[in-house]
Amino acid sequence: MIEQLQEFAGGFPEWAQGLAVALVAMIPFVESYFGAAIGVAIGLHPVVAVGAAVVGNVASMLIFVLGTHATRQRVRQVRGTSDAAETPKRQRLRRMFDRFGVPGVSLLGQTFLPSQITSAAMVGFGASKNAVILWQIVSIALWGTLFGVLALLGVGLLLR
C-alpha cells in the first residue's frame, strides 16, 4: 500500500506533490509519519514533506475530533449521558487515557492506533476538545518530523 501511495504522490506534477502528500497523510494508519517518509522518498525537500504530511494529518484529525465532539454533545443532550458499550480496543484506550491523560495518549497512542481514532476516543471519553487538538498537533508534528528525518537518512544511505 505504501508503494502505491508513493506512486500516487509521485505522479502529481512537481508543484502539486506537497498537496498529494497532504492527501496521503489524511489516511488513517498512513498519517504524518508515513506521509513524511513518502514525501522524502519522492524527492520533496524534507521540510516541505514533513509540513505537508503534518497539515494533512492534522486536517483529518480535526474532522474526527470536531465530529465526535458535536455528536457527543447531541447525545448528552438527548440521553443526559453517553454510556456506550466499550469494545476491547476502546477499553484498552480508556485505560491508557486514565493512566497517561491527554498528553500521554496523544504522544504514545499513535504506536497503537491512528491519531484520528485516539483523538476521537479521547473526546468521546470526555476529554477537553481543545486539549486533545493541541496535544494531537504536537504529537503529529513530532512523529512526522521523526519519520521524515529517518526517511532522509535512509535515502541518504541509499545514495552513497
Buried (B, 14 or more C-beta within 10 A) or exposed (E): EEEEBBEBBBEBEEEEBBBBBBBBBBBBEBBBBBBBBBBBBBEBEBEBBBBBBBBBBBEBBBEBBBEBBEBBEEBEEEEEEBEEEBEEEBEEBBEBBEEBBBEEBBBEBBEEBBBBBBBBBBBBBEBEBEBBBBBBBEBBBBBBBBBBBBBBEEBEEEEE
